[in-house]
Amino acid sequence: MERAINIACTQLTYDEQYIQILVADAITDEVESAFAVHSGRIDLITDDGLHRSSDIVLSFVRYSPKLAEGGIFAVEDPHGSF
């Protein structure tokens, strides 16, 4: 399955400076390095990937340690992995 990334999402802007969006293939080492630039803990991570269980697990393993206490790791359309 090809990884389709909607690059138009990078144009989203918010008035609050603490909201940042990283649009990329999250299970790559390069993106993990880019993600690491955001020091501190993250309140919300949304995985809107390929909806395959293996990718969801890889994403969770990589990024859940960066969640703030009480933070949320949301997976979009998990039913697609069954």
C-alpha distances in whole Angstrom, upper triangle without the diagonal:
4,7,9,12,15,18,21,21,23,25,26,30,32,36,35,35,33,30,28,24,21,18,16,13,15,14,16,19,20,19,21,24,24,24,27,29,30,32,33,32,29,30,26,23,20,17,14,11,8,10,10,13,13,12,14,17,16,17,20,21,21,22,24,27,28,28,32,34,33,30,27,23,22,18,17,16,16,17,13,13,15
4,6,9,13,15,18,18,20,23,24,27,30,33,33,32,31,28,25,22,19,16,13,11,14,14,14,18,18,17,20,22,22,22,25,27,28,31,32,31,28,29,26,22,19,16,14,11,8,12,12,15,15,13,15,18,17,17,20,22,21,22,24,27,27,28,31,34,33,30,27,23,22,19,17,17,18,19,15,15,18
4,6,10,12,15,15,16,19,20,24,26,30,30,29,28,25,22,18,15,12,10,7,10,11,12,15,15,14,17,19,18,19,22,24,24,27,29,27,24,25,22,19,16,13,11,8,7,11,11,15,14,11,13,16,15,14,18,19,18,19,21,24,24,25,28,31,30,26,24,20,19,16,15,15,16,18,15,15,18
4,7,9,12,12,14,17,18,21,24,28,28,27,27,23,20,17,15,11,9,9,12,13,14,18,17,15,18,21,19,19,23,24,24,28,29,28,25,25,22,19,16,14,11,9,9,12,14,17,17,14,16,19,18,16,20,22,20,20,23,26,25,26,29,31,31,27,24,21,19,17,15,15,17,19,16,17,20
4,6,9,9,10,13,14,18,20,24,24,24,23,20,17,13,11,7,7,7,11,13,13,17,15,13,16,18,16,17,20,21,21,25,26,25,22,23,20,17,14,12,10,9,10,13,16,18,18,15,16,19,18,16,19,21,19,19,22,24,23,23,26,29,29,25,22,20,18,16,15,16,18,20,17,18,22
4,5,6,8,10,12,15,18,22,23,22,22,19,16,13,11,8,9,11,13,16,17,20,18,16,19,21,18,18,22,22,22,26,27,26,23,23,20,17,15,14,11,11,13,16,18,21,21,18,19,22,21,18,21,24,22,21,23,26,24,25,27,30,29,25,23,21,19,17,15,17,19,21,19,21,24
4,5,6,8,10,14,17,20,21,20,21,18,15,11,10,7,8,11,14,17,17,19,17,15,18,19,16,17,21,20,20,24,26,25,22,23,20,18,16,16,14,14,16,19,21,24,24,20,21,24,22,19,22,25,22,21,24,26,24,25,27,30,30,26,24,22,21,20,18,20,22,25,22,24,27
4,5,6,8,11,15,18,20,19,20,17,15,12,12,9,11,14,17,20,20,22,20,18,21,22,19,19,23,22,22,25,27,26,23,23,21,19,17,17,15,16,18,20,23,26,26,23,23,26,25,22,24,27,25,23,26,28,26,26,28,31,30,26,25,23,21,20,18,20,23,25,24,25,29
4,5,6,9,12,16,17,17,17,14,11,8,9,7,10,13,15,18,19,21,19,16,19,20,17,16,20,20,19,22,24,23,19,20,17,15,13,14,12,14,16,19,22,24,24,21,20,24,22,19,22,24,22,20,22,25,22,22,24,27,26,23,21,19,18,17,16,18,21,23,22,24,27
4,6,8,11,15,16,15,16,13,10,7,7,6,9,13,14,18,18,20,17,14,17,18,14,15,18,17,16,20,22,22,19,20,17,16,15,15,14,16,19,21,24,26,26,22,22,24,23,20,22,24,22,20,22,24,22,22,24,27,27,23,22,20,19,19,18,21,23,26,25,26,30
4,6,10,13,15,14,16,13,11,9,11,10,13,17,18,22,22,23,21,18,21,21,18,18,21,20,19,22,24,24,21,21,19,18,17,18,17,19,22,24,27,29,29,25,25,28,27,23,25,28,25,23,25,27,24,24,26,29,29,25,24,23,22,22,20,23,26,28,27,29,32
4,7,11,12,12,14,10,9,8,10,10,14,17,18,22,22,24,22,19,21,22,18,18,21,20,18,21,22,22,19,19,17,16,15,17,16,18,21,23,26,28,28,25,24,27,26,22,24,27,24,22,24,26,23,22,24,27,26,22,21,20,19,20,19,21,24,27,26,28,31
4,7,9,9,11,9,8,9,12,13,16,20,20,24,24,26,23,20,22,22,19,18,21,19,17,20,21,21,18,18,17,17,17,19,19,21,24,26,29,30,31,27,26,29,28,24,25,28,26,23,24,26,23,22,23,26,25,22,21,21,21,22,21,24,27,29,29,31,34
4,5,7,9,7,8,10,13,15,19,22,22,25,26,27,25,22,23,23,20,19,21,19,17,19,20,19,17,16,15,16,17,20,20,22,26,27,30,31,32,28,27,29,29,25,25,28,26,23,24,25,22,21,21,24,23,20,20,21,20,22,21,25,27,30,30,31,35
4,6,9,8,11,13,16,18,22,25,25,29,29,30,28,24,25,26,22,21,23,21,18,20,20,20,18,17,17,19,20,23,23,26,30,30,33,34,35,32,30,32,32,28,28,31,28,25,26,27,24,22,22,25,24,21,22,23,23,25,24,28,30,33,33,35,38
4,5,6,9,12,15,18,21,25,23,27,28,28,26,23,23,24,21,19,20,18,15,17,17,17,15,14,15,17,18,21,22,25,29,29,32,33,33,30,28,30,30,26,26,28,26,23,23,24,21,19,18,21,21,18,19,21,21,23,23,27,29,32,33,34,37
4,5,7,11,14,17,20,23,22,25,26,26,24,21,21,21,18,16,18,15,13,14,15,15,14,14,15,16,18,21,22,25,29,30,32,33,33,29,28,29,28,25,25,27,24,21,22,23,19,18,18,21,21,18,19,21,21,24,24,28,30,33,33,34,37
4,6,10,13,16,19,22,20,23,24,24,22,19,19,19,16,14,15,14,10,12,12,12,10,10,12,13,16,19,21,23,27,27,30,30,30,27,25,27,26,22,22,24,21,18,19,19,15,15,14,17,17,15,16,17,18,21,22,26,27,31,31,32,35
4,7,10,13,16,19,18,21,22,23,21,18,18,19,16,13,15,14,11,13,13,13,10,10,10,11,13,16,17,20,24,24,27,27,28,24,23,24,24,20,20,22,20,17,18,19,15,14,14,18,17,14,15,15,16,18,19,23,24,28,28,29,32
4,7,10,13,16,15,18,19,19,17,14,15,15,12,10,13,12,9,12,13,13,10,11,11,11,12,14,16,18,22,23,25,26,26,22,21,23,22,18,19,21,18,15,17,18,15,14,15,19,19,15,15,15,16,18,18,22,23,27,27,27,31
4,6,10,13,12,16,16,18,16,12,14,15,11,10,13,13,11,14,15,15,12,13,11,10,10,12,13,15,18,20,22,23,23,20,19,21,20,16,17,20,17,14,17,18,15,15,17,20,20,16,15,15,14,16,16,19,21,24,24,24,28
4,6,9,9,13,13,14,12,9,10,12,9,8,11,11,10,14,16,15,12,14,12,10,10,11,12,13,16,18,20,21,21,17,17,19,17,14,16,18,15,13,16,17,14,15,18,21,21,17,16,15,15,15,16,19,20,24,23,23,27
4,7,8,12,12,14,12,9,12,13,11,10,14,14,14,18,19,18,16,17,14,12,11,10,10,11,14,16,18,20,20,16,16,19,17,14,16,18,16,14,17,19,17,18,20,24,23,20,18,16,15,15,15,17,19,22,21,21,25
4,6,9,9,11,10,7,10,12,10,10,14,15,15,18,20,19,17,19,16,13,12,11,10,10,12,15,16,18,17,13,14,17,14,12,15,17,14,14,17,19,17,18,21,25,25,21,19,17,16,15,15,18,19,22,20,20,24
4,6,6,9,9,7,9,12,11,11,15,16,17,20,22,20,18,20,17,14,12,10,10,8,10,13,13,15,14,10,12,14,11,10,13,15,12,13,16,18,17,19,22,25,25,21,19,16,16,14,15,17,17,20,18,17,21
4,6,8,9,6,7,10,10,9,12,14,14,17,18,17,15,17,14,11,10,8,10,8,11,13,13,14,13,9,10,11,9,6,10,11,9,9,12,14,14,15,19,21,22,18,16,13,14,13,14,16,16,19,18,17,21
4,7,9,7,7,11,12,11,13,16,17,19,20,19,17,19,17,13,13,10,12,9,11,13,12,13,10,7,9,10,6,6,9,10,8,9,13,14,15,16,20,23,23,20,18,15,15,14,15,17,16,20,18,16,20
4,5,5,6,9,10,11,13,15,17,19,21,20,19,21,19,16,16,13,15,12,14,16,15,16,14,11,13,13,10,9,13,12,10,12,15,16,16,18,22,25,26,22,21,18,19,17,19,21,20,23,21,20,23
4,5,5,6,9,10,11,13,15,17,19,19,18,21,20,17,18,16,18,16,17,19,19,19,16,14,15,15,11,11,14,13,9,12,15,15,15,18,22,24,26,23,22,19,21,20,22,24,23,26,25,23,26
4,5,5,6,9,10,11,14,16,19,19,18,22,20,17,18,17,18,16,18,21,21,21,19,16,18,18,14,13,16,16,12,13,17,17,16,19,22,25,27,23,23,20,22,21,22,25,24,28,26,25,28
4,5,5,6,8,10,12,14,17,17,15,18,17,14,14,13,15,14,16,18,19,19,17,14,15,16,13,11,14,14,10,11,14,15,14,16,19,23,24,20,19,17,18,18,19,22,22,25,24,23,26
4,5,5,6,9,10,12,14,14,13,17,16,13,14,13,16,15,17,19,19,19,17,14,15,15,11,10,12,11,7,8,12,12,11,14,17,20,21,18,18,15,17,17,19,22,22,25,24,23,26
4,5,5,7,10,11,14,15,15,18,18,16,17,17,19,18,21,23,23,23,21,18,18,18,15,13,15,14,11,11,15,14,12,16,18,22,23,20,21,19,21,21,23,26,25,29,28,26,30
4,5,6,8,11,14,14,14,17,17,14,16,16,18,17,20,22,23,24,22,18,19,20,17,14,16,16,13,12,15,15,13,16,18,22,23,20,20,18,20,20,22,25,25,29,28,27,30
4,5,6,9,11,11,10,13,13,11,13,13,16,16,19,21,22,22,20,17,17,17,15,12,13,14,10,9,12,12,9,12,14,18,19,16,16,15,17,18,19,23,23,26,26,25,28
4,5,7,9,10,11,14,15,13,16,16,19,19,22,24,24,24,22,19,19,19,16,14,15,14,11,9,12,11,9,12,14,17,19,17,17,16,19,20,22,26,25,29,28,27,31
4,6,9,11,12,15,16,15,18,18,21,21,24,26,27,27,25,22,22,22,20,17,18,18,14,13,15,14,11,14,16,19,21,18,19,19,21,22,24,28,28,32,31,30,34
4,7,8,8,12,13,12,15,17,20,21,24,25,26,26,25,22,21,22,20,17,17,17,14,12,14,13,10,11,12,16,18,15,16,16,19,21,22,26,26,30,30,29,33
4,7,9,12,14,14,18,19,22,23,27,28,29,28,27,24,23,23,21,18,18,18,15,13,14,12,9,11,11,15,17,15,17,17,20,22,25,28,28,32,32,31,35
4,7,10,13,14,17,19,22,24,27,28,29,28,27,24,23,22,21,18,17,18,15,13,13,11,8,9,8,11,14,12,15,16,19,22,24,28,27,31,32,31,34
4,7,9,11,14,17,20,22,25,25,26,25,24,22,20,20,19,16,15,15,14,10,10,9,5,5,5,8,10,9,11,12,15,18,21,25,24,28,29,28,31
4,6,7,11,13,17,19,22,22,23,23,23,20,18,18,18,14,13,15,13,9,9,9,6,5,5,9,10,7,9,10,12,15,18,21,21,25,26,25,28
4,7,10,13,16,19,22,22,24,23,23,21,18,19,19,16,14,16,15,11,10,11,9,6,5,8,8,5,6,8,11,14,16,20,20,24,25,25,28
4,7,10,13,15,19,18,20,20,21,18,15,17,17,13,12,15,14,10,10,12,10,7,8,11,9,6,5,6,7,11,13,16,17,20,21,21,24
4,7,10,12,16,15,17,17,17,15,12,14,14,10,9,12,11,8,8,11,9,8,10,13,12,8,6,5,6,8,11,14,15,18,19,19,22
4,6,9,13,12,15,15,16,13,11,13,13,10,10,14,13,10,11,14,13,11,14,16,15,11,8,6,5,6,7,11,12,15,16,16,19
4,6,9,9,11,12,13,9,7,10,11,7,8,12,12,10,11,15,14,13,16,18,17,14,11,8,6,5,6,9,10,13,13,13,16
4,7,7,10,12,13,10,9,13,13,10,12,15,15,14,15,18,18,17,20,22,20,17,14,11,8,6,5,7,9,12,11,12,16
4,5,8,10,11,7,8,11,11,9,12,14,14,14,15,19,18,18,22,24,23,19,16,13,11,8,8,9,9,12,10,11,14
4,5,9,10,7,8,12,12,11,14,16,16,16,18,21,21,22,25,27,26,23,19,16,14,10,9,9,9,11,8,8,12
4,6,9,7,7,10,12,11,13,15,16,16,17,21,21,21,24,26,24,21,18,14,12,8,8,6,6,8,5,5,9
4,5,5,6,9,10,11,12,14,16,17,17,21,22,22,25,27,25,23,20,16,14,11,11,10,8,9,7,4,8
4,6,5,6,9,10,10,12,14,15,16,19,20,20,24,25,23,21,18,15,14,10,12,11,8,9,9,5,8
4,6,5,6,9,10,11,12,14,15,18,20,20,24,25,24,22,19,16,16,13,14,14,11,13,12,9,11
4,5,5,6,8,10,11,12,14,16,18,18,22,24,23,20,18,14,13,11,12,13,11,13,12,9,13
4,6,5,6,9,10,11,11,15,16,16,19,21,20,17,14,11,10,8,10,11,8,11,11,9,12
4,5,5,6,9,10,10,13,15,15,19,20,19,17,15,11,12,10,13,14,11,14,14,11,14
4,5,5,6,9,10,12,14,15,19,20,21,18,16,13,14,12,15,16,14,17,16,13,16
4,6,5,6,8,11,12,12,16,18,18,15,13,10,11,10,12,14,13,16,16,14,17
4,5,5,5,8,10,10,14,15,15,13,11,8,10,9,13,15,13,16,16,14,17
4,6,6,8,10,11,15,16,17,15,14,11,13,13,16,18,16,19,19,17,19
4,6,7,8,11,14,16,17,15,14,11,14,14,17,19,18,21,21,19,22
4,5,6,7,11,13,14,11,11,9,11,12,15,18,17,21,21,19,22
4,5,5,9,10,11,9,9,7,10,12,15,18,17,20,21,19,22
4,6,8,10,12,10,11,10,14,16,19,22,20,24,25,23,25
4,7,9,11,9,11,10,14,16,19,22,21,25,25,24,27
4,6,8,5,7,8,11,14,17,21,20,23,24,23,26
4,6,5,8,10,14,17,20,23,22,26,27,27,29
4,5,9,11,15,18,21,24,23,26,28,27,29
4,7,10,13,16,19,22,21,24,26,26,28
4,7,10,13,16,19,19,22,24,23,26
4,6,10,12,16,15,18,20,20,22
4,7,10,13,12,16,17,17,19
4,6,10,10,13,14,14,17
4,6,6,10,11,11,14
4,6,9,9,11,13
4,5,6,8,10
4,5,6,8
4,5,6
4,6
4
